[in-house]
Amino acid sequence: MKFLKFIISIAIPLLAGFIGSLFTSPSIKSNWYEILAKPALVPPNWIFPVVWTILFILMGLAFYLVWLKPEHPKFRQAYLLFALQLILNVGWSILFFYLQKPSWALLEIIPLWIAILYTLLTFKKINRWAGWLILPYLLWVTFATYLNYGIALG
């Protein structure tokens, strides 16, 4: 049963990432993103899928560690926060890339960041390592907020 939980835990965020990529890829292929005025420190495009894949796997590992303790009083809250931040993550891709509305995405990334922070804090109460595994995601979304801000103002 633990192995099945492990596979499902990894698959859920990877599935969210795949769904988000369905909305992202057309804008990348159309060169819409390439012609945007971007802030300094923008990494090359090939970095994004690599980093996101790693982050989705780390999210899955964190969720797995939490899922091993369903009796914990914070488990339901952790589960709901995890789902919320994944939904907001996909929503950001839709707003930024599919609808090509960086300003709207900037407004949406704020609740996403907050949801990730609360997920981290709640996961940490259940399993310390689960919280630490969410930290790189929070840091990357902080960086993505900087990029989104620079693009929205550009």
Buried (B, 14 or more C-beta within 10 A) or exposed (E): EEEEBBEBBBEBBBBBBEBBBEBBBEBBEEEEBEEBEEEEEEEEEEEBBEBBEEBBBBBBBBBBBBBBBEEBEBBEBBBBBBBBBBBBBBBBBBBBBBEBBBBBBBEBBEBBBBBBBBBBBBBBBBBEEBBBBBBBBBEBBEEBBBBBBBBBEE
